[in-house]
Amino acid sequence: MQHILIIEDDRIIAESIEFILEKDSFSCQWFNNGGESLN
């Protein structure tokens, strides 16, 4: 399973992208900004 990092400040958009990708067997992790994703 491939893992995709999503950086998006709009929660609705991020959840929609995550839902679509997870339906296609991708693993996703969502963050509000780039700084959060580095921690």
Secondary structure, DSSP 8 states (H G I E B T S, - for coil): --EEEEE-S-HHHHHHHHHHHHHTT-EEEEESSHHHHH-
